[in-house]
Amino acid sequence: SRRLLTEHLDAGEDSVGTRIAVDHLAATPLGMWVEINVSITRLEGRKVTLLIECRDAVDRVAAGEHQRFIVDVATTMKRLQAKAAQAR
């Protein structure tokens, strides 16, 4: 999901995961390939909702929803540094 989004973000932006809900639908034998498809289903301001679907050679093995939030990297780093300083 992040890789999909970073192709479309402005310089200095990134995304952080805020929610993920995945249903495991079927088992995949060891060694069998699994294809993962991610698509953007909703964009609300800086909140992005993505659909995740996973298939092996036979079945749909997982499906879910992932939400990410687009952030300004510099602003986020300042906030995290301030939080780390408070913890000291």
Kinemage of the C-alpha trace (Angstrom):
@kinemage 1
@onewidth
@group {chain A} dominant
@subgroup {mainchain}
@vectorlist {calphas} color= white
{ca ser a 1} P 0.000 0.000 0.000
{ca arg a 2} L 2.754 2.434 0.917
{ca arg a 3} L 4.685 1.659 -2.259
{ca leu a 4} L 1.573 2.327 -4.359
{ca leu a 5} L 1.014 5.678 -2.655
{ca thr a 6} L 4.615 6.934 -2.702
{ca glu a 7} L 4.534 6.952 -6.503
{ca his a 8} L 1.871 9.685 -6.314
{ca leu a 9} L 2.998 11.833 -3.375
{ca asp a 10} L 4.701 15.208 -3.492
{ca ala a 11} L 8.299 15.672 -2.356
{ca gly a 12} L 8.477 15.684 1.431
{ca glu a 13} L 5.333 13.567 1.844
{ca asp a 14} L 4.960 9.981 2.971
{ca ser a 15} L 2.137 7.883 4.383
{ca val a 16} L 1.578 6.094 7.659
{ca gly a 17} L -0.727 3.169 8.274
{ca thr a 18} L -3.664 3.921 10.556
{ca arg a 19} L -5.868 0.823 10.244
{ca ile a 20} L -5.801 -2.620 8.700
{ca ala a 21} L -8.490 -5.306 8.669
{ca val a 22} L -7.777 -8.546 6.808
{ca asp a 23} L -9.826 -11.723 6.528
{ca his a 24} L -7.888 -14.958 6.013
{ca leu a 25} L -10.014 -16.973 3.602
{ca ala a 26} L -7.941 -20.012 2.631
{ca ala a 27} L -4.576 -21.630 3.290
{ca thr a 28} L -1.779 -21.647 0.717
{ca pro a 29} L 0.681 -24.566 0.514
{ca leu a 30} L 4.317 -23.717 1.244
{ca gly a 31} L 6.116 -22.701 -1.929
{ca met a 32} L 2.992 -21.670 -3.884
{ca trp a 33} L 3.029 -18.095 -5.172
{ca val a 34} L 0.600 -15.516 -3.815
{ca glu a 35} L -0.429 -12.461 -5.819
{ca ile a 36} L -1.338 -9.346 -3.836
{ca asn a 37} L -3.427 -6.617 -5.483
{ca val a 38} L -3.922 -3.220 -3.864
{ca ser a 39} L -6.222 -0.506 -5.182
{ca ile a 40} L -7.311 2.855 -3.848
{ca thr a 41} L -11.039 2.868 -3.143
{ca arg a 42} L -11.513 6.172 -1.327
{ca leu a 43} L -9.627 9.430 -0.812
{ca glu a 44} L -10.887 11.792 1.887
{ca gly a 45} L -8.486 14.705 2.271
{ca arg a 46} L -5.254 13.059 3.447
{ca lys a 47} L -6.940 9.774 4.455
{ca val a 48} L -6.628 7.008 1.859
{ca thr a 49} L -8.566 3.732 1.953
{ca leu a 50} L -7.213 0.795 -0.030
{ca leu a 51} L -8.670 -2.589 -0.945
{ca ile a 52} L -6.330 -5.563 -0.562
{ca glu a 53} L -6.944 -8.903 -2.286
{ca cys a 54} L -4.629 -11.908 -2.209
{ca arg a 55} L -4.890 -14.986 -4.445
{ca asp a 56} L -2.801 -18.092 -4.827
{ca ala a 57} L -2.884 -20.356 -7.895
{ca val a 58} L -6.278 -21.772 -6.846
{ca asp a 59} L -8.184 -19.542 -4.405
{ca arg a 60} L -8.745 -16.086 -3.073
{ca val a 61} L -6.793 -16.440 0.196
{ca ala a 62} L -7.215 -13.046 1.871
{ca ala a 63} L -9.104 -9.789 1.486
{ca gly a 64} L -9.216 -6.624 3.494
{ca glu a 65} L -9.109 -2.893 3.869
{ca his a 66} L -6.091 -0.765 4.720
{ca gln a 67} L -6.211 2.894 5.675
{ca arg a 68} L -3.230 5.209 5.440
{ca phe a 69} L -2.775 8.904 6.134
{ca ile a 70} L -0.591 11.181 4.017
{ca val a 71} L 1.836 13.164 6.186
{ca asp a 72} L 4.453 15.851 5.780
{ca val a 73} L 7.706 14.124 6.754
{ca ala a 74} L 9.363 17.194 8.331
{ca thr a 75} L 6.312 18.000 10.474
{ca thr a 76} L 5.968 14.381 11.559
{ca met a 77} L 9.661 14.138 12.501
{ca lys a 78} L 9.431 17.315 14.615
{ca arg a 79} L 6.391 15.928 16.436
{ca leu a 80} L 8.125 12.596 17.083
{ca gln a 81} L 11.316 14.288 18.301
{ca ala a 82} L 9.259 16.382 20.748
{ca lys a 83} L 7.526 13.228 21.986
{ca ala a 84} L 10.868 11.452 22.448
{ca ala a 85} L 12.175 14.441 24.401
{ca gln a 86} L 9.144 14.311 26.720
{ca ala a 87} L 9.807 10.638 27.412
{ca arg a 88} L 13.357 11.322 28.604
